[in-house]
Amino acid sequence: MTLEIARDPLAGESFTWRLSLADITQGGPFSAYPGYRRALVLVRGDELRLKFHRHGTQRLCPARRGTRFDGDWNTECTVPQGPCTDLSLIVHKGCEDSPACIVRAPSVLALTSRRTLVLSADLYSVLFILSGTAGIRELRERRVRHAHARDTLLVRPGAARTLLLENRGPDTARIVVLRWWPGTP
């Protein structure tokens, strides 16, 4: 079962990018997305194994949550330790004569107190709260956004931004950061 969080454009079958959460209760094939690149992050569960036919394997777990792969790859998954949930970013590669798409490797920030995060001017960025509570504000602003587990903050390309992130709970806040630029369809 898949819950779409955001996409561009907002409606229609084709998209330049899409962000979603998917519950995986049993192993099986992943949907193919020819012409797209993917980033995947394990957000719930202990283990998700991916088999990319002719391209190796990847084991996602709490110590290594994210990976990237081509939407053209024949991909299957197994959930050896029970159901999982993944955060999935799917980005259009673009045409041969357009600029290539960019999909940065997913990262997970462990936030125990405060830190800054610089976001590039030319990329989309998403901050997905994996666990805990965080205060997020742009360095030059006063307004603080309070984000809790499963909240998502989408930052569109524009001016470079410096965010001040602050843990607002008793436990470490974990924040998934995804960055991308779609190719032109």
N, C-alpha and C positions, 0 to 999 in steps of 0.2 A: 504494500500500500504506500503511495507517495503523496506527500503534502507539498504543494508548490508554495514557496515562500515569496519569490519575486522572479520576474522575467522581463525581457525586452524583445519585441513589443509585448504589451499586456495581454493580448489575445491573438488567436490564430494558431495554426498548426506549426508553422516554422517560427524560429526565434533566433536572435543573435546570441543570447545567453539565458540560462535558467538556473535558479538555485532552488533546491528542494530537500526535504527530509524523506527518507524511505525506511519503513520497517521491513526487516528481513527475518522471516520466521523459519525459513528452511532454505537449503541450498538450491541452486539452479542457475540458469543463464541470465546474464544481464541484458537489458535491451540494447540493441545496437544503435549507434548514432553516427553513421557515416558522415564525414565532413565536419566533425566536431572533435574537440579535445575535452577531457574530463579531469576533474580533481575530486577526490573522494576522501572524507574524513569519518572515522568511526566516532560516533557521539554517545552511543550507549551499547553496552555489551562487552564481553571479554575478549572475543576473537572473531575476526572476519578474514577468511582466506580467499584470495582472488587468484584465479588461474587464467593467464592471458595466453591462449593457444599460440604457439610459436614465439612468444615474447616473455616467457618466464612466469613467475609467481610472486605474490606479495602477501605478507601476513600483517594485518592491522590488529593492534592491541592497544591497551592504555599507554604503553611505553612508546609506541610508534603508531600514531593514529592516522596519518595521511599519506596519500599517493597521488600520482598523475598518470594518465594513460590515454591512448588514442581511442576515440569513439568507434573507429573502424575495427578495433581488435575484437575477436571472438572471446568474450569474457564470461567465466562462470565463477560462482562463489559457493563456499560452504560455511556453515556456522557451527563448528564443532563443540562450542560451549554454550549453545543456546541462542535465542533471538538477539538481533542487533538492530541498531538504527544508524543510518549513515546520512551525512550531509553531502550533497552532490552538487557540483558546479559543472555545467555543460556549456561550452563556448564554441561558437561557429568559427571554423578555421579561416574562412574567406575564400575568394576566388584567386586564381593564379596571378592576376594583375593587380590585386589589392595588397595592402600591407598585411603581413602575417599576424595571426593572433598570438597573444601572450597569455600563458597560464602559469603563474608562479607556483612553486611548491607550497602546499598548505603548511602553516605553522601554528603551534599552540603556545600561547604565552601563559606562564604561571605567574599570577599577580598576587604577591603577598602584601605589598604596600602601594607605592606609587611608581610610575614610570611614564616616559613619553614614548610615543609611537609616531614616526614621520610617515605620512602617506604621500606617495608620488602624485604629481599633478595629472599625469597622463594615463592613469589606470583606475578602473573600478576597484573598490575595496569593500569587503564585508567583514564585520566583527560579529561573530556568533558566540554568545555566552554559553560555554559548555557546562560550567558549574559555578556556583557562588553568585555573588552580587558585585557589580562594578559601577563606579561613577565614571562617566566619560564626558569630557568637554574639550572643545578646541582651546588651545593655549591662550588665544586672544579674547576669548569670550568668558562670560560669567555663568551662563546657563549650563547646568550639569544634567546629563541624561542618566537616569538610574536604570541599569540593565540587570535582569535576573536570568537564571538558566533558561535557555532556548530563545531569548530575545535576540534580535538581529538588527544590526545597524548597517545600512547600505550607504556608501559614500561614492557619489558619481565623480567622474573626472572633472577637473576644474583647476583651481589654484592648489598648489601643494599645501598640505595641512599637517599641523603638529597637534596630536591629541594627547591630553593628559589623562592617564588611566589610573584609577585608584580603587583598591580593594575596599569594599564597604561591608564585608561580613566577617564572621569569626574564622571561616575557612578560606583557603586559597581560592581565588577566582581563576578559572581557566577560560581563556578566550581564543577561539579559532580565528585566524586571519587568512583570508583568501584575497588574491589580487589578480586582475586579468584585464585584457583588452581584446574584444572580439574582432575578427576579420570582417570585411565587408561582404555580405552575401551576394 
